[in-house]
């Protein structure tokens, strides 16, 4: 392949958001979109877990564990729904969701729950107290900021949310 043909091929890949067939380009915009997707699932799971744990009168540990499990559940479910809509069988869609979201959700949950754990009195705040909602919102924002570069890195290697983009063509 001569230099002109190779340059034309590179321009074609860049115009279609791909690099050497690895999937979408690892732009900050793509990383932000992927992280917002994970943040949505995590936030739904976190809030639902905290509300349920509080309603059941559970302590901090079981409530936090429920919130983490639900964050993963909703994060995976949102991805699974989109991939299934693309006509993929359930087993493949489930594997895609695991590949796309596991690292992102894990980092987000580690940061989110770590912030709540070290924030004075946040673990003891009730749903009716502003501290509960302020600390939760701040922890999710910080988790978003930390997770976005992680998603950019994985997308750039054809992993993480890059796996999902193959099914959104």
Secondary structure, DSSP 8 states (H G I E B T S, - for coil): --HHHHHHHHHHHHHTTBSTTSSB---HHHHHHHHHHHHHHHHHHHHHHHHHHHHTT--HHHHHHHHHHHHHHHHHHHHHHHHHHTT--HHHHHHHHHHHHHHHHHHHHHHHHHHHHHSTTGGG--TTSHHHHHHHHHHHHHHHHHHHHHHHHHHHTT-THHHHHTT--
